[in-house]
């Protein structure tokens, strides 16, 4: 399990996946600690691709590290519109998802499904 670590500036960060391929849960789970529950966070997903790429993403949270639920998030292009649906990436890109504040999750992970030729690196950032 990855624990949020002090980064440059006033943010903590944790790596969820580093060049992860295939479907399944992210290699790491971020634990932002009890004092950080309810604060906003930012998820950054960077993809590299092969032929006919596609991957479906579900951002999940947990209060106890055992029971998981979708975390409400907003796309960086529409920061006030929060959803809990899956999303698909089919290109080499860097996507930013704003994780809604005042939600009861301490732990975070990303589940990758229907992954064909996409390599994922995911990091989560939260205010210190």
C-alpha positions, 0 to 999 in steps of 0.5 A, spaced: 500 500 500 502 506 498 502 512 503 501 519 501 508 522 501 511 529 502 512 532 495 515 539 493 510 544 495 504 544 499 501 537 497 502 530 498 502 525 493 502 517 492 503 513 486 497 508 484 500 505 478 507 505 474 507 503 467 501 498 469 498 494 463 492 489 463 486 489 467 485 489 475 486 494 481 492 499 481 498 496 483 498 501 490 492 503 494 493 510 497 492 512 504 491 519 505 491 518 513 485 520 518 487 527 518 486 528 510 479 525 510 474 530 507 479 534 503 479 535 496 484 531 491 487 530 484 488 524 480 493 524 474 493 518 469 498 518 464 497 513 458 502 510 453 498 506 447 499 501 442 495 499 436 487 499 437 488 502 445 482 502 450 481 502 457 476 503 462 477 506 469 473 506 475 476 511 481 474 508 488 475 510 495 474 506 502 473 508 509 476 502 511 481 499 506 476 493 505 469 496 502 470 500 496 465 505 492 466 509 486 469 516 488 465 522 485 470 526 481 470 531 476 474 532 469 478 538 469 475 541 463 468 541 467 470 542 475 464 543 478 460 537 474 461 531 479 460 524 477 461 517 479 461 513 472 467 509 469 470 513 463 474 510 457 481 513 455 483 511 447 489 515 446 496 517 449 494 523 454 494 525 461 488 526 464 486 530 470 480 528 475 478 532 481 476 528 487 470 531 490 471 534 497 467 532 503 467 525 501 468 519 506 474 516 503 481 515 506 483 510 501 484 510 494 485 506 488 483 505 480 480 499 477 482 498 470 478 494 465 477 492 458 484 494 457 487 493 450 494 496 449 494 501 454 499 502 459 497 506 465 501 511 470 496 514 476 498 518 481 494 522 486 495 529 490 492 532 496 493 538 500 498 537 506 
